[in-house]
Amino acid sequence: LSIERAARRAAAPPIKTYRIGSKCFVAFTGGAALKGAVEELGDIQFVEQDMYVESAATASWGIDRIDQQSLPLDGNFSPAFTGAGVSIYVVDTGINKNHVDFGGRAFYGGDFVNEGSAPDQNGHGSHCAGTAAGSTYGIARDATIYGVKVLSGSGSGTNAGVLGGIEWAVNDANGKSGVISMSLGGGASTAIDNAVKEASSSGMIVVVAAGNENQNSCNVSPARAGGTASSGNSKVITVGSTTSSDARSSFSNWGSCTDIFAPGSSITSVWIGSTTASNTISGTSMATPHVAGVAATLLQKHNFNKNAAISELLSNVALNKISDVKGTPNKLLQVPTGSTPPPVATPTQPPSSPPVSSPTQPPTGPPSGGDWICNPAWYGSNDGCDCECGKFDPDCAGNYDRLYCGGSPASWWETCDFNTDTCKSRFSMSLADVQATGRDTEPYPGKIEVEEESSSLAAPVAAGVAGVFVFAVVGAVIVRRRRSQQNEAAHSFAAQGSVVSPDSKMDV
């Protein structure tokens, strides 16, 4: 809200908000005065310029190579799993969903380009989708594919659009683990890095291209979010490219931010123009969907246990087969093989309300034996408000409140907006500490830092989109208390940080 007010004062166009995991990214357009005003806000972590992004482009021997440890190729592809029940979100130029190779398993996802046409107008996204999950050119041949359009027919888009695409994929997955494949890249962007890590923390396997500049992948985003830059539940997988002779592709980026290599030179896959079109192209863009497809088969194998799937993906590899790795882990992708996959139960979609707890995410509902109850002290009186999240109560209209789930010594709390009947944040804190500190009106979880992404922020926008900014408010929550005789309504922003930057160009 404070950013909206700043934008209105600067007569700036409307802002757009993207919520990914615990972070909130906000795009807005304005000049230096608005940028300065936003940076002065207490809940902003950093500001960076929105940029253009592009696909990492420069079929199929690639799938033949990943089901055997060593050359020469044997002409076979024998995966043990097919990705049945798994959704793959190809965040790219869209998809030729009617191509015969998809067999009715492809769908249009969100469109963040607005070029007036849902289908792929470039070919790059369809090619990547075909490698990940096509029935002829692909790996996960029973997976469902969504073409999330963030790049235009020219193969470029903006960071703001990419944020929208990531948000769409995470929301569509609705708590069920899936795969996000991103064969794109641009300049270093903390917003994009944070977004892919948040998507991973939300339960997705996020696979990104290392880039095609023959440089250290730690210099570009989202590639620099992978390798040693991420781990655990927020792990992002960055992919370099190899040739049919097991050499690093001459264009492929490398270094400690890259996790694994996969075939990327002269890969044949689905194309646009007809329902049977194909094309042969090269790039880390082509390597990335190989990994995304294998990730989908491993989610099926491990019954949607994301961490188990990632662990096997990065450990069940062909070691030390690639030449000229330039300090990159010498790992070549391998797909689980076998003649007959064991039957795998497809988990049912988790209910939307209440959310289902996961071992890799904070509990989102009351623990066993507990019930949501309201602490009337935050109102001054109970005044008929039952404070049940998931149930609209007119007595609570226009107010926010925290709900307490019984438990000792730690208790789960939730901030709810009764206007929209949605939960805004969750955290763990003992009831005694809440009562003693009045934490319900303090910023949570703590210190907020403001930082500039790079020295370029101080200079006029040049390479980026002039005057366009993107920022993220992490976990932003307004906590409002109703007036009582003893206490005037208190307002605070529970934010972990924010991002603002001039939007940069990201290309295929």
C-alpha positions, 0 to 999 in steps of 0.5 A: 500500500505504501508503494501504491501511495508513492506511485500515486504521488508521482502520477505513475501508472498502476503497479503490478504485483506477483506473489511467489512463495513468501515473496512479493514482487511489484512492477511499476513505471516511474522516474528517478523521483519515484525510485527514490521514494520507493527506496525510502520505504521501510519495507523495501529491501532493494530496487533493480531495473526491469530488464529484457530476457531472451531464450538461450537458443544458438534432435535427437541424439540427446535423449539417446545419450542420457540413457547410457553412461558412455559413448558410442550411442546405441540408438535406443531410449529406454526410460523406466518412468514417463512422468505420468501425473507430473506437470511441466511448465515451460516458461518461454515463447508459448507452445504449439499445443496441437502438435502431434508429438504432444498427443493432447497433453499440452495446454496454454498457460499464462500469457505475459507478453500480450502480443494478441495470440496464445500460440507460440509465435517463435518456435523456441518454447515448442522446441523446449516442450518437445524435448521435455515431454514430446512422444517422439523427441522427448523424455517425460512422454506422459507428463502434462505440458503448459506453455507459459508465455513470457517471451514474444515472437521475437524471442524476448521479454521482460523480467516483469513478464518472467515473474508473472510466468513463475507466479502463474506456474506456482499458483497453478501447481497449487502445492503439488510438486511439478517442474518449471523449465526456463530456457532463458536468461538476461543480466544479473537480477536479484528479483529473478534469482529470488523468484526461482528460489521461492518457486523451488521453496514452494515445491517446484523443481526449477531448471534454468539455462546456464546461458550461451556466452561462454562465460561464468554462469554466475554472471547472469540470471537466473543461471546464477541462482543454481550450483553452489548459490542454492541448496536444500529446499530452495535448490535451483538447477542450472544446466550447461550444454554438451555436444554429441562427442561429450565436449562442452558446447563452445557457447555454453556457460560454465562455472560453480553456478552450473550443476549439470550438463545435458545435450544441447548442440544440434537438438531436433524437436517440435517446431511451429507452422504445422502439427508435424513441424520439427527443427534442429537448433542448439543452445543451453536452451536445448539442454535445459528441457532434457533435465526438466524431462528427467526431473518429471520422471523422477517426481513420478518415481519418488511419488512427488517427493521433490527433494528425493527427485533432485537428489537422484537427478544430481547423483545418478549421473555419468561422471567425468565424461565431458571435456573442457568443463572449465571448473563446472561439476563434470556431471552428464545427465542420466535418466532412470532406465528399465524395461517396465516401470512399477505402478506409481499412484498419482497423488490426488490434488491437495484441497484448496482449503485448508492447505495441506502440510508438507515436510518441506514447508511450514504447516499451513493448518492447525496441528493435530488436536488444535483449533483456530481460535480468536484472541479477543484482546486484540479487539478490546472485546469479542464483539461477535467476531469469531475470527475463523479463517476460511469463513467470512464474518461481517463483524470482521469485515474491513479488518485483519486479525491473527488466528491462534492454533493451540499447541505448546510450547510453539504455536502457529499463527496466521494473518487473515484478510477477511475482506478477501477471505485469504490467509496472508502469512504464517509463523510460529511463536509461543502464545506467551511470547505473543501476549508478552511482546504484543508481537501482533502489531510489530513487523515480522519476522524482523530486520529489513535491509535496503540495498542497491542491486548494482551501481547502475541503479544510480545512473540513468536507465540505458540498457533496460526499459527506460523508467520501468522498475520491478521490486519485491516485497517479501511476505508483505502483510498489513496487520491492523487492529480494531480500535479499543478504549485502551489502544488506537489501531496500530499498523505495520508491514510484516515484510522480509524485504523487497526488490526494485530494479529497472526491468532488463531484457531477457532473451531466448 
